[in-house]
Amino acid sequence: MALAPTQEDHPVHAQHWVNGSADSSAPHGVRPVIDPATGTTTGDFPVADSGVVDRAVRAAAAAAPGWWALGWEERARLLLEVADRIAAAASDLAVLESREMGKPVAMAREDIEGSVEVVRDAARAAGSFFATESAGGGLRRRPYGVAALITPWNYPVCQVTDFLGCLLAAGNTVVVKPSEKAPLAVAALGPLLEVLPPGVVSIVLGDGAAGAALVEHPLVGLVHFTGSVATGRKVGASAGARLVPCFLELGGKDALVVDRDVDVTAAAEMAAEGGWVNTGQVCTSVERVYVHTDVADAFLSELTRQAAHWRFGVGRDPESRMGPLVDADQRDHVHRQVSEARLAGAEVLIGGEPLPGPGFFYPPTVIVGAPDDSSLMTEETFGPVIAVRVVESFEDGVRLANTGAYGLTAAALTNDPGNVEIAAGLDAGAVTINGGGDGPEDAPFEPARDSGLGRVRFGPGALDSFTRPYVVSIGGSA
């Protein structure tokens, strides 16, 4: 659905944010950003080189001692002010996210507002976290210094703010490098951060070369990367060569196992929500479903029915539940997997073809019977495709869910107490059974296998991950 142009459609000319001010340096030129819903230009951004990165890192290193010396109370106060500023700008940031990567505006706004609370929680938790330290001997903590935060395009603002608050509350300074596919909303955060001392947070726009220069910089003391497995391996190798702590959240091929005794309608709703939100462009999307043969026909019928009612279109249309894929390359990748599975004998029940017209739309798709060794069942799709495999038993479903290279998250639905314990054996960083419930507060998250490296908490507990503990032992008089 096309929308009439508005003031919001004017091109956005992004800038770096370095040492507390905007920086338009473009040593590698200016690159356009395309609206994936319309194919028109949303804006552009300057492409940094290692020189721009070096200025940002050196500013962060220079600011680090003063930021730590402020103490947790002043850091927390400033972070709460930043959170208020981001909250006030949430609607504008959401529109910008929609224009650069396609997601519905209402969803983007809700995500950003939720992430603001993560920043506030980190600021408020700093007091109790650092209260255990004393002037005498015992366990103490210090920040790592300059943190490199390299973020993906599927949740542009949230992937920055979810970790920025904890990194800053812990006393680190931060250089952010967002994805070149969706840098505009992250660049718009720069002026919202001007209440912080110069250099505490810088935002450098660029491509993989800028990201590599940031990870390799000798003054960077910690690396946090979210993105593909291939790039994550390079980031990890670079950080490892310098013995720098590195947190990697990478790809997923997340599975849902459906038992014979569940409510089929509720199971289909869970699969649809898990597989098609943000057009399936989520590392924790439900991409594989292993359903018991006794309920397979009913489940497939219901999932297909729901797919037919998922309205997709331009993200600024309030009726759109799902937007386009981020670009033509992503659409081609998704369709290639579907086409290969179809040629190998799989049946497409609904969807399965790119939509004609402007933009990079791909409809909610349900496909059944793809071979276990097909790319659709083994490689990350990152699109609105749910591949269903019928299994003879719940145990078979769990066994198959545990195959493959990925282990980010997994889920199961069953009313059999014995199968609940079997489901707990799903090999992933987080396992959700029957929709989840009360679990450990602020639980740690560590991806399995190729899905990542490093133990992180998504909340106040991340202060533990983003500081280095050391022990001070004080004896008698010397």
N, C-alpha and C positions, 0 to 999 in steps of 0.2 A: 504494500500500500504506500503510495507516494504522499508526501506531505508538502504543503505550500512552504516556500522559503520564508525564514524569519530572520530576525537580528542574530539569532544563535548560529545561523548558517555562514556568517562571515568567516573568512579564513583566519586561523589562529597561527601566529608567528611565535613559536616557542623560543625560549632562551635557556642557556645553562644558568644555574644559580651557584656561584662560586664565591666563597669568603664573604657571604652576606649581601651580595648584590647580583643583579642580572648581568649576564655575559653573553654576547652574541658572536663570539669567536667561531668561525666556520672554516678551519684549515682544510677540511675535507669536503667543503661545499655544504649546500643546503638540500635537504631531502624532503619530498612531499609525504604527507600522510593521507591515505585515501579512505573515505567513508565506505565501509564494506556493504552498506545497505543500498547505496546509490551509485557508487563508482566515481563520485565527484571528489574534488580535493577538499579535505577538511582544514588542512594547514600545512605547516612545514617546520623543520627544526634544523639547527646547525649540527653538523657532524664533527665531533671532537676528535683530536689526535692525542698522542701521548703527552704533548705539551699541556693541553687543557687539563688532562687527568692529573698531571704532575702538580699543577697549580692548586687543584682542589685538594689533593692528598697533603701537600705541604701546609695548606691553610688549616686542614683538620689536625695535622700533627702539632702545629703551633698553638691551636686552640685547646688541645687536649689537657695540658696541665691545669689551665685555668678553669676548664669545665669541671674537672674532678675536684679542684679546690673549692668550688662553690658549695659543695656539700649536698647531701641528698635532698634536704628540704628546699633549697633554692632551685635545684634541678627539677624537682617535682612541681614546684609552683610554676615554673616556666613551661613545663610540659602540659600542665592543665590549661594554661593560656593558649598554647598551640592547639590543643584538642578543641577548645571552644571556637577558635578561628576556623578550623577545618569543618566543624559541625555547621557553622554559619554558612560555609561555602559549599556544603554537600550537594545541593541541588545543581549548582553550576558545574561542579566537578562531574556529577552523574551525566549531565547532558554531554559534556566533553568526552567522557568514556564511551558513551553511546555513539558519538560521531566518529570516533577513531577505531573502535573495535566491535561495535554493533549491538551490545547488550541492551535490553530494555532499560529505560531510564529509571523506572520505579525500582527495579531490582538493584541497579547500580547505586541509587541513593540509599537504599536499605543496607547494602553491603558497607558503604562508606560510614554511615551512621553507627553501624555495629562495630566497625573497626575503631572509631573514635573512642568507644567504651574500652577497647583493649588498651589504647594509649592512657586513658584515665586510670584504669586498673593498675597498669605498670607504675605510674607516678605515685599512686596511693600505697602501693605495696613496698615502695623503696624504704619507707621508715622501718617497718618490721624486719625487712631483710637485712638492713645494715645495723639494726639495733643490737644484734648479737656481738658486734665488735666492741672492744674496749681499748682503753689506752694502754693497758698492760699486755701480758702475753696472751696467747690463744690464737684461734683461727681468724684470719683477716682476709679481705678480698680487695683486689684492685682490678680496674678495667684492662682490657687488652690494648687500648689505645685507639688507633684508627680502624674502623670497621668498614669493609667493602660490602655493600648491600646491592646485589644484582638481581633484578626482578623481572618477571615475565609479563606478557601482554594480556592475559585473560582476566586478571583482576588488578588493573594498573595501580589504583590508589591503595587498595587494601593490602596488596603484597608489599607495599612500602610501609604503611603506617602500622600494620600488625607487628612488625619487628622493630621499627624505628623507635617506638616508645620504650621498649625494653632495653634496647641498645643504649639509648640516651640516659634512661634512668639508672642504668648500671654504671654510667660514667664514661662510656665510650663516645668518641666523635664518629661521624658517619659520612661516607661518600656514596651516594646512590647512583646507580646506572640502570635506568629502566630499559625495557625492550624498545628497539627501534620501530617495532610494529605499532606501538601505542605509547608514545612518550609525552603526549600533550598534557594530559591530566596530571601526570607526575610533575612535569615542569611547572604547572600552575600552582603546585604546593610551595614553590620557592618563596614568593612574597608572604605567604602565610607563616613562614618560619622566621621572619625578620625579627621577631622578639627574642630569638636566641642570639647569643654572642656570635659575631662573625666567625665563620670557619667550622662551627660545631656541626652543621649539616651543609653539604654541598650536593648539587644534582648535576651530573654530567650526562649530556645526551650524545648518543652515538651508536655504533654498531658493535659487532664482535671484537673488532680491533681495540675499541675503547675499553670494553670489558676486560680483555686480556691485559691491557696496560695497567688497569686498576688492580687486578689480582696479582700481577707480577711486581707491583711497586714495592720497593724495600721498606717503606714506612707503614705499609698496611699490616696490622697485627691480627686481624680476624677476617674471615670471608664467609659470607652467607649468600648462597646461590640457589635460586629456584628456576628450573628450566628443564631442558632435554637431557637424556642420559648421555648422549654423545658429547655435548658441551660440558656437562657436569664432570665427566671423566677428565677432560682437559683442565678444568678449574681445579679439581681435586689433585691432579698431578702437579700443577703449578704451585698450589699452596703447600702440598706435601714436600716439595723440593726445598721450600724455605722453612719447613716445620711450623707452619702457621695453622692454627685451629680453623677447621673448615666444616661448615654445615651445608649439606646438599639435600634438597628436596627435588626429586627428579620425576620420572614418568610413572604412570600407573596403568594397569589393565585390570581394574578392580572387578571382583566377582560378587554376585548375589546368589546364594543357594536357597532354593525354595522347596520345602518338604511337602509331603502328600496331604498333611492335615491342616493346612493354613487356609485363611480366608483369601480366596483367589483374587477378588477385587482389590483388597488392601495390598496384596503382594504386587499386583500390576501397578497400582498407584505408586508404591515405593520404588519399583523399577523405573517407571516413567519419570518421576521426580529426580531420581538419582542419575538417570541417563541423559535427560534432555535439558535440564537447567543450564543456562548459559550456552545453549546450543551444543551441549556435550563437551565444551571446551574447559574442562575441569580435570585436574590430575586425579581426583578421587571420583570421577564419574563411574556409574555402573555401566561397564562395557560388555560384560559377560554375565549371562544368567544360566544357572544349571537348575533345571526344574524337574521334579519327580514325574515320571511317566503317567502316574495316576491322575494328575491334575494338569498335565501339559496342554491338552487341547483347550481346556477352559481358560488357562492362564494366557495362552497365545491369543485366543479370541478377545479377551478383555484388554490385553495390552494393545492389540491392534485397534480396538475400538477407541481407546484413550488417545492413541496417536492421531486418529482422525480429528480429534477435538482440540489438539494443541495449535493455537493460532500463532502464526509466525509472520513477521513483517518488520518494518522500520522500528527501531528501538524507541523512537520518540512518539510512536503511536501507542496510547495507553492501553489499547486492546491487544497489543503484541505480547505474547508470553515467551516468545523465542525470537532472537534476531538472526542475522546472517552469520556465516563463518567469517573469520577475520580477513581472509584474502583468498585469491584464486588458488594459490599453492595449497592452502589448507583444504579447500573444497576438492581439489584434484586428488589430494592424498586420501581423503575420506572415500571418495567415489572409486578410487583404484582398489581399495580394500574390499568394498562391496562387490565390485565387478569381478574381481578374482574369486571371491567366495561363490558368487553365482555360477561362474564357469566351472567351479569345482563341485557343483551339485546342490548348493544351498538354495533355499527358497525365500524370496523377498515377499513378505506378507503385505507390507505397505511402505511407501517411500522408495528409496533406492535410486533416485535420479535427481541430478541438479535441476533447479528451477530455471526456466527461461527468464529473460529480462535483465534489468540492471541489478547489480549487487551479487553477492556470493551466497545465495540461499541454498540450503539443503534441508529437505523436510524430515520430520521425525520418522525413523526407519526401524522396522522390526524384521529381522532375518533369522531363519532357523536352519540348522543342519550344516553349518559351515564346518569343514574338516578341522580337527583339533590342531593340526599343524599349519593351518592357513594363517596368513598375516592378520586377518580379522580376529582370530582367536589368540594370537601370540604377540602382536605388536600394538602399541598405543594407537587408538583411532583419533581421539580428540575431536569428536564430532557427534551428531545426534543419532547414533546407530547403536541399537541394542541387539547383540548376537545371542540367540537362545540355543542352548544345547539340552536335549532331553536325556535324563539319566534314569537308571533302574533303581537307584537307592540314594538316600541322603548321603551315605558314606562315599559313594562314587562322586557325588557333586562336590563334596569337600576335598576329596583327593584331586579332582581335576582343577578345582579352584586354586590349589596350591602348586600347580604346575606353572612353568614359564619363568620369565626373567624378573617379573615385577612382584612387589609386595608392599604396596602403599597402604591401602585399606581393603577391607572385605566385610561382607555382611551375610547374615543367614536368617531365615524365617522357619520356625518349627515349634510345635506344641508338645513334642516328645522330650521329656526331661533328659533321657539318655542322649538324644541328639544335640541337646544344648551343649553338653560337655564336648561332644565331637566337634561342634561348630567353634568352640573355644580354641580348637587346634588349628584354625585358619591362620596361615603364616603371613601376617601383615603387621604394619606399624600400629594399626588400630582395627579392632574387630567389633562390629555392632551386631547384636543378636536381638531379633524381635523389636527392632526400632530403637534399641538402647534403653537406658534408664539411669538410675543412680550409679555412678562409678566413682573412681578415685578423683578427688578434687585436684585440678591442675595437673593431670596425669602427664608423664613424659611421653613423647612421641619419637620413635626411631624407625624409619622405613626399613623394610627387609630387602635383601638381594639388591637388584639394580635400581631400586626406587629411591635410594639415597644413602646418606651417611651422616651420623651425628645425632645426638639426643637433644631434642629441643622441647620446651614447653611453650604452649601458646597462651601465655598469660604471665602473671607475676613470677611463676617459677622459672621463666626464661632469664630472670636476673641471675640465677645460679649458673646457667649455661654461658652467659655473656660476661662473666667475671672470672678471674683466676684466683683460686684460693691459695693461701700460703699460711704457714704456721710461724708465730713468733714465740720463742721459748726464752724466758728471762730467768737467769740464775741469781745467785747472791752477789755480794760485792766482788768486784774484780780486784 
